[in-house]
């Protein structure tokens, strides 16, 4: 796992831990840890915390000299806020290689989702100070919960890349959140393997 924002993500995860906000890699970097590599320009970290904890994390990041913006949720938002963190900008002033902390708990629209368990059960990344990644079943449940076409394609691809995956655990994890469609995605992966 390499890229300009990996050291920044590790630093951010360490700062988050210091203020009691656990995180886990999600998105392309989490897929890469599970043997499926696809391109990305940023790193995403998941958390599932109260809004006051996000505010405290933003302040802690800024105290450490990082640029951070916090987008708050509303009652229509599935997410519970997003902090975007960066150190450098391009010629247009846009962040270069940002890291996003995506909060999956929206107190304005509470619902059960896989993020809390994914963060709680995350596995330390070898060679990292604080980065952690979700178990394969949790990552697949997060992708299935997101529900987009790219998420479904990612599930099929990561299943193909992990032919030894415990399909019973993946099925039961997804079904424990009331998520549907995992059987069809497993079948699609098996037909392409």
Order of alpha helices (4+ residues) and beta strands (2+ residues): alpha-beta-alpha-beta-alpha-beta-beta-beta-beta-beta-alpha-beta-beta-alpha-alpha-alpha-alpha
